[in-house]
Amino acid sequence: MPEVTLGTTTVHYDRTGDGPALLLLHGTAASREQWGPLTAQARNFTVLAPDFPGSGLTTDDGGPISVEDLAAQAEAVLDHAGVERAHVVGHSLGAVVAAHLAGTRPDRVRTAVLHAAWPVTDTRQDAEFRFWLDLLETGSFARLLPLMAFGPRYWEQATAESNEQLVKTLDTVIQPGADRQVETDRTVDLRPVLGAITAPVLVLGSAHDRLVTAEQQRELVAAIPDARAAEIDAGHGAPVELPDEFARIVLEFVSATP
């Protein structure tokens, strides 16, 4: 697996396929492995999928993580892979990082898909993130995830037994540095950089997102010069809840740009 060192952080990333570069940035408590379904369908792209510090194989000094740090690491992956410009897709924290990269290094971003991003962490979100930290400390975070991440389409077909099995599975994939990434979520403020984004952007919201509001999505669209909005009938965790539909939306958008 390729790796690149930036300061005290050694970022590991997957590289698959051949074609225009597609950089995938994962969400809080996840890893590059969340992108498996999208990668499988992105056969005409060179897919680059790094682990953030605290996730997967990436290692660092264990200190605080900033959005700026994560954007610099994403750019270092592009440099290491020999990529000048890439389509960038992010989910949740990864979407925040994608927006920051697009606003601070517009020459590196061809298009951006921001799923479940938000412009600035408000008091309500900070209360949610503090709750996440409490649950991570007690080992109960996995039990919250289906409630927080999935919409009605999941619950219509779920049973108590199948949901319990999913909770057990999720408990095994929550990353060791999830608490550090949640602390990063608490610091988000993209407002200074959104107006500098020059790439075409798809602000992709989830109709049943409990964490990111429709108003926050509208704020992103209004602040980014070349942004359009779309919605998927899912919860916050749409890439996992509806992976095929999510991949279709993403790949149609990035493929439409020459």
TORKOL-4160 file (C-alpha; in steps of 0.2 Angstrom, whole numbers, padded with zeros to 4 digits, m for minus):
258
<pt num="1" X="0000" Y="0000" Z="0000"/>
<pt num="2" X="0007" Y="0017" Z="m0004"/>
<pt num="3" X="0011" Y="0029" Z="0010"/>
<pt num="4" X="0017" Y="0047" Z="0011"/>
<pt num="5" X="0025" Y="0056" Z="0027"/>
<pt num="6" X="0020" Y="0074" Z="0031"/>
<pt num="7" X="0028" Y="0080" Z="0047"/>
<pt num="8" X="0024" Y="0067" Z="0061"/>
<pt num="9" X="0010" Y="0059" Z="0051"/>
<pt num="10" X="0012" Y="0044" Z="0039"/>
<pt num="11" X="m0003" Y="0043" Z="0028"/>
<pt num="12" X="m0007" Y="0026" Z="0020"/>
<pt num="13" X="m0019" Y="0026" Z="0005"/>
<pt num="14" X="m0026" Y="0014" Z="m0007"/>
<pt num="15" X="m0023" Y="0017" Z="m0026"/>
<pt num="16" X="m0034" Y="0007" Z="m0038"/>
<pt num="17" X="m0040" Y="0009" Z="m0056"/>
<pt num="18" X="m0034" Y="0019" Z="m0071"/>
<pt num="19" X="m0040" Y="0036" Z="m0077"/>
<pt num="20" X="m0044" Y="0053" Z="m0070"/>
<pt num="21" X="m0040" Y="0054" Z="m0052"/>
<pt num="22" X="m0054" Y="0052" Z="m0039"/>
<pt num="23" X="m0049" Y="0056" Z="m0021"/>
<pt num="24" X="m0061" Y="0049" Z="m0008"/>
<pt num="25" X="m0061" Y="0056" Z="0010"/>
<pt num="26" X="m0070" Y="0046" Z="0023"/>
<pt num="27" X="m0080" Y="0052" Z="0038"/>
<pt num="28" X="m0078" Y="0052" Z="0057"/>
<pt num="29" X="m0074" Y="0035" Z="0065"/>
<pt num="30" X="m0073" Y="0027" Z="0048"/>
<pt num="31" X="m0058" Y="0023" Z="0037"/>
<pt num="32" X="m0054" Y="0021" Z="0018"/>
<pt num="33" X="m0063" Y="0005" Z="0018"/>
<pt num="34" X="m0080" Y="0014" Z="0018"/>
<pt num="35" X="m0077" Y="0018" Z="0000"/>
<pt num="36" X="m0077" Y="m0001" Z="m0006"/>
<pt num="37" X="m0094" Y="0000" Z="m0015"/>
<pt num="38" X="m0090" Y="0016" Z="m0024"/>
<pt num="39" X="m0072" Y="0011" Z="m0029"/>
<pt num="40" X="m0079" Y="m0005" Z="m0036"/>
<pt num="41" X="m0090" Y="0005" Z="m0048"/>
<pt num="42" X="m0076" Y="0018" Z="m0052"/>
<pt num="43" X="m0067" Y="0007" Z="m0064"/>
<pt num="44" X="m0063" Y="0022" Z="m0076"/>
<pt num="45" X="m0054" Y="0032" Z="m0063"/>
<pt num="46" X="m0038" Y="0031" Z="m0053"/>
<pt num="47" X="m0045" Y="0030" Z="m0035"/>
<pt num="48" X="m0035" Y="0037" Z="m0021"/>
<pt num="49" X="m0042" Y="0033" Z="m0004"/>
<pt num="50" X="m0032" Y="0038" Z="0012"/>
<pt num="51" X="m0035" Y="0035" Z="0030"/>
<pt num="52" X="m0036" Y="0050" Z="0041"/>
<pt num="53" X="m0025" Y="0050" Z="0057"/>
<pt num="54" X="m0034" Y="0038" Z="0070"/>
<pt num="55" X="m0040" Y="0027" Z="0056"/>
<pt num="56" X="m0034" Y="0012" Z="0047"/>
<pt num="57" X="m0015" Y="0011" Z="0044"/>
<pt num="58" X="m0011" Y="0030" Z="0045"/>
<pt num="59" X="0000" Y="0034" Z="0060"/>
<pt num="60" X="0004" Y="0050" Z="0069"/>
<pt num="61" X="0009" Y="0057" Z="0086"/>
<pt num="62" X="m0008" Y="0056" Z="0093"/>
<pt num="63" X="m0011" Y="0074" Z="0095"/>
<pt num="64" X="m0026" Y="0085" Z="0090"/>
<pt num="65" X="m0031" Y="0085" Z="0072"/>
<pt num="66" X="m0036" Y="0100" Z="0062"/>
<pt num="67" X="m0046" Y="0102" Z="0046"/>
<pt num="68" X="m0031" Y="0111" Z="0039"/>
<pt num="69" X="m0020" Y="0096" Z="0044"/>
<pt num="70" X="m0031" Y="0084" Z="0035"/>
<pt num="71" X="m0032" Y="0095" Z="0019"/>
<pt num="72" X="m0013" Y="0096" Z="0019"/>
<pt num="73" X="m0012" Y="0077" Z="0020"/>
<pt num="74" X="m0025" Y="0075" Z="0006"/>
<pt num="75" X="m0014" Y="0086" Z="m0005"/>
<pt num="76" X="0001" Y="0076" Z="0000"/>
<pt num="77" X="m0007" Y="0060" Z="m0006"/>
<pt num="78" X="m0010" Y="0069" Z="m0023"/>
<pt num="79" X="0008" Y="0074" Z="m0024"/>
<pt num="80" X="0014" Y="0057" Z="m0019"/>
<pt num="81" X="0003" Y="0049" Z="m0032"/>
<pt num="82" X="0009" Y="0061" Z="m0046"/>
<pt num="83" X="m0008" Y="0069" Z="m0048"/>
<pt num="84" X="m0010" Y="0087" Z="m0053"/>
<pt num="85" X="m0029" Y="0089" Z="m0051"/>
<pt num="86" X="m0042" Y="0077" Z="m0045"/>
<pt num="87" X="m0061" Y="0075" Z="m0043"/>
<pt num="88" X="m0063" Y="0075" Z="m0024"/>
<pt num="89" X="m0077" Y="0066" Z="m0015"/>
<pt num="90" X="m0080" Y="0068" Z="0004"/>
<pt num="91" X="m0092" Y="0061" Z="0017"/>
<pt num="92" X="m0096" Y="0071" Z="0033"/>
<pt num="93" X="m0079" Y="0076" Z="0040"/>
<pt num="94" X="m0071" Y="0070" Z="0024"/>
<pt num="95" X="m0083" Y="0082" Z="0014"/>
<pt num="96" X="m0077" Y="0096" Z="0026"/>
<pt num="97" X="m0059" Y="0092" Z="0022"/>
<pt num="98" X="m0064" Y="0092" Z="0003"/>
<pt num="99" X="m0072" Y="0109" Z="0004"/>
<pt num="100" X="m0057" Y="0116" Z="0013"/>
<pt num="101" X="m0045" Y="0109" Z="0000"/>
<pt num="102" X="m0055" Y="0116" Z="m0014"/>
<pt num="103" X="m0056" Y="0133" Z="m0006"/>
<pt num="104" X="m0037" Y="0134" Z="m0001"/>
<pt num="105" X="m0030" Y="0124" Z="m0016"/>
<pt num="106" X="m0042" Y="0127" Z="m0030"/>
<pt num="107" X="m0029" Y="0122" Z="m0043"/>
<pt num="108" X="m0029" Y="0104" Z="m0036"/>
<pt num="109" X="m0048" Y="0101" Z="m0037"/>
<pt num="110" X="m0057" Y="0097" Z="m0053"/>
<pt num="111" X="m0074" Y="0094" Z="m0046"/>
<pt num="112" X="m0080" Y="0091" Z="m0028"/>
<pt num="113" X="m0094" Y="0081" Z="m0021"/>
<pt num="114" X="m0098" Y="0086" Z="m0003"/>
<pt num="115" X="m0110" Y="0074" Z="0005"/>
<pt num="116" X="m0116" Y="0079" Z="0023"/>
<pt num="117" X="m0104" Y="0093" Z="0024"/>
<pt num="118" X="m0108" Y="0109" Z="0035"/>
<pt num="119" X="m0101" Y="0126" Z="0035"/>
<pt num="120" X="m0098" Y="0129" Z="0053"/>
<pt num="121" X="m0102" Y="0118" Z="0069"/>
<pt num="122" X="m0116" Y="0126" Z="0079"/>
<pt num="123" X="m0121" Y="0124" Z="0097"/>
<pt num="124" X="m0133" Y="0110" Z="0092"/>
<pt num="125" X="m0120" Y="0100" Z="0083"/>
<pt num="126" X="m0107" Y="0103" Z="0096"/>
<pt num="127" X="m0119" Y="0095" Z="0109"/>
<pt num="128" X="m0121" Y="0080" Z="0098"/>
<pt num="129" X="m0102" Y="0078" Z="0096"/>
<pt num="130" X="m0100" Y="0079" Z="0115"/>
<pt num="131" X="m0113" Y="0065" Z="0116"/>
<pt num="132" X="m0103" Y="0055" Z="0104"/>
<pt num="133" X="m0088" Y="0057" Z="0115"/>
<pt num="134" X="m0097" Y="0051" Z="0130"/>
<pt num="135" X="m0103" Y="0036" Z="0120"/>
<pt num="136" X="m0086" Y="0032" Z="0114"/>
<pt num="137" X="m0079" Y="0032" Z="0131"/>
<pt num="138" X="m0092" Y="0020" Z="0137"/>
<pt num="139" X="m0091" Y="0009" Z="0122"/>
<pt num="140" X="m0109" Y="0013" Z="0117"/>
<pt num="141" X="m0106" Y="0023" Z="0101"/>
<pt num="142" X="m0110" Y="0008" Z="0089"/>
<pt num="143" X="m0128" Y="0007" Z="0096"/>
<pt num="144" X="m0131" Y="0025" Z="0091"/>
<pt num="145" X="m0125" Y="0024" Z="0073"/>
<pt num="146" X="m0140" Y="0015" Z="0065"/>
<pt num="147" X="m0151" Y="0028" Z="0074"/>
<pt num="148" X="m0140" Y="0043" Z="0068"/>
<pt num="149" X="m0135" Y="0037" Z="0051"/>
<pt num="150" X="m0149" Y="0028" Z="0043"/>
<pt num="151" X="m0166" Y="0034" Z="0036"/>
<pt num="152" X="m0183" Y="0026" Z="0034"/>
<pt num="153" X="m0178" Y="0014" Z="0020"/>
<pt num="154" X="m0167" Y="0005" Z="0032"/>
<pt num="155" X="m0179" Y="0004" Z="0046"/>
<pt num="156" X="m0193" Y="m0002" Z="0035"/>
<pt num="157" X="m0184" Y="m0018" Z="0031"/>
<pt num="158" X="m0174" Y="m0020" Z="0048"/>
<pt num="159" X="m0179" Y="m0032" Z="0062"/>
<pt num="160" X="m0173" Y="m0031" Z="0080"/>
<pt num="161" X="m0162" Y="m0045" Z="0077"/>
<pt num="162" X="m0154" Y="m0039" Z="0061"/>
<pt num="163" X="m0151" Y="m0022" Z="0069"/>
<pt num="164" X="m0143" Y="m0030" Z="0084"/>
<pt num="165" X="m0131" Y="m0039" Z="0072"/>
<pt num="166" X="m0127" Y="m0023" Z="0063"/>
<pt num="167" X="m0123" Y="m0015" Z="0080"/>
<pt num="168" X="m0111" Y="m0029" Z="0084"/>
<pt num="169" X="m0103" Y="m0027" Z="0067"/>
<pt num="170" X="m0101" Y="m0008" Z="0068"/>
<pt num="171" X="m0093" Y="m0010" Z="0085"/>
<pt num="172" X="m0079" Y="m0019" Z="0077"/>
<pt num="173" X="m0076" Y="m0006" Z="0063"/>
<pt num="174" X="m0076" Y="0010" Z="0074"/>
<pt num="175" X="m0058" Y="0017" Z="0072"/>
<pt num="176" X="m0047" Y="0019" Z="0087"/>
<pt num="177" X="m0045" Y="0037" Z="0084"/>
<pt num="178" X="m0063" Y="0041" Z="0082"/>
<pt num="179" X="m0063" Y="0052" Z="0098"/>
<pt num="180" X="m0049" Y="0063" Z="0090"/>
<pt num="181" X="m0059" Y="0065" Z="0074"/>
<pt num="182" X="m0075" Y="0070" Z="0084"/>
<pt num="183" X="m0065" Y="0084" Z="0092"/>
<pt num="184" X="m0060" Y="0089" Z="0074"/>
<pt num="185" X="m0079" Y="0090" Z="0070"/>
<pt num="186" X="m0081" Y="0102" Z="0084"/>
<pt num="187" X="m0069" Y="0115" Z="0077"/>
<pt num="188" X="m0076" Y="0116" Z="0059"/>
<pt num="189" X="m0078" Y="0133" Z="0051"/>
<pt num="190" X="m0077" Y="0133" Z="0032"/>
<pt num="191" X="m0084" Y="0151" Z="0030"/>
<pt num="192" X="m0068" Y="0159" Z="0026"/>
<pt num="193" X="m0064" Y="0148" Z="0012"/>
<pt num="194" X="m0080" Y="0143" Z="0003"/>
<pt num="195" X="m0080" Y="0159" Z="m0008"/>
<pt num="196" X="m0063" Y="0154" Z="m0015"/>
<pt num="197" X="m0069" Y="0137" Z="m0022"/>
<pt num="198" X="m0068" Y="0138" Z="m0041"/>
<pt num="199" X="m0072" Y="0120" Z="m0045"/>
<pt num="200" X="m0090" Y="0114" Z="m0049"/>
<pt num="201" X="m0097" Y="0107" Z="m0033"/>
<pt num="202" X="m0111" Y="0095" Z="m0029"/>
<pt num="203" X="m0118" Y="0098" Z="m0012"/>
<pt num="204" X="m0126" Y="0082" Z="m0009"/>
<pt num="205" X="m0138" Y="0081" Z="0006"/>
<pt num="206" X="m0148" Y="0067" Z="0014"/>
<pt num="207" X="m0166" Y="0069" Z="0016"/>
<pt num="208" X="m0166" Y="0061" Z="0033"/>
<pt num="209" X="m0150" Y="0067" Z="0040"/>
<pt num="210" X="m0151" Y="0070" Z="0059"/>
<pt num="211" X="m0134" Y="0079" Z="0060"/>
<pt num="212" X="m0133" Y="0091" Z="0046"/>
<pt num="213" X="m0149" Y="0102" Z="0043"/>
<pt num="214" X="m0156" Y="0107" Z="0026"/>
<pt num="215" X="m0153" Y="0125" Z="0031"/>
<pt num="216" X="m0134" Y="0121" Z="0033"/>
<pt num="217" X="m0134" Y="0113" Z="0015"/>
<pt num="218" X="m0143" Y="0128" Z="0008"/>
<pt num="219" X="m0129" Y="0139" Z="0016"/>
<pt num="220" X="m0116" Y="0129" Z="0008"/>
<pt num="221" X="m0124" Y="0131" Z="m0009"/>
<pt num="222" X="m0126" Y="0149" Z="m0007"/>
<pt num="223" X="m0108" Y="0152" Z="m0002"/>
<pt num="224" X="m0099" Y="0142" Z="m0015"/>
<pt num="225" X="m0099" Y="0151" Z="m0032"/>
<pt num="226" X="m0102" Y="0136" Z="m0043"/>
<pt num="227" X="m0112" Y="0124" Z="m0033"/>
<pt num="228" X="m0128" Y="0114" Z="m0036"/>
<pt num="229" X="m0139" Y="0104" Z="m0024"/>
<pt num="230" X="m0145" Y="0086" Z="m0024"/>
<pt num="231" X="m0153" Y="0075" Z="m0011"/>
<pt num="232" X="m0153" Y="0056" Z="m0008"/>
<pt num="233" X="m0167" Y="0047" Z="0001"/>
<pt num="234" X="m0156" Y="0041" Z="0016"/>
<pt num="235" X="m0149" Y="0046" Z="0032"/>
<pt num="236" X="m0132" Y="0054" Z="0037"/>
<pt num="237" X="m0123" Y="0037" Z="0032"/>
<pt num="238" X="m0129" Y="0037" Z="0014"/>
<pt num="239" X="m0113" Y="0029" Z="0007"/>
<pt num="240" X="m0117" Y="0014" Z="0018"/>
<pt num="241" X="m0136" Y="0014" Z="0018"/>
<pt num="242" X="m0138" Y="0016" Z="m0001"/>
<pt num="243" X="m0121" Y="0012" Z="m0008"/>
<pt num="244" X="m0127" Y="0009" Z="m0026"/>
<pt num="245" X="m0137" Y="0025" Z="m0027"/>
<pt num="246" X="m0124" Y="0035" Z="m0019"/>
<pt num="247" X="m0111" Y="0029" Z="m0031"/>
<pt num="248" X="m0122" Y="0033" Z="m0046"/>
<pt num="249" X="m0125" Y="0051" Z="m0041"/>
<pt num="250" X="m0106" Y="0054" Z="m0037"/>
<pt num="251" X="m0100" Y="0046" Z="m0053"/>
<pt num="252" X="m0113" Y="0055" Z="m0064"/>
<pt num="253" X="m0108" Y="0071" Z="m0057"/>
<pt num="254" X="m0089" Y="0069" Z="m0059"/>
<pt num="255" X="m0090" Y="0061" Z="m0076"/>
<pt num="256" X="m0100" Y="0076" Z="m0083"/>
<pt num="257" X="m0084" Y="0087" Z="m0081"/>
<pt num="258" X="m0072" Y="0085" Z="m0096"/>
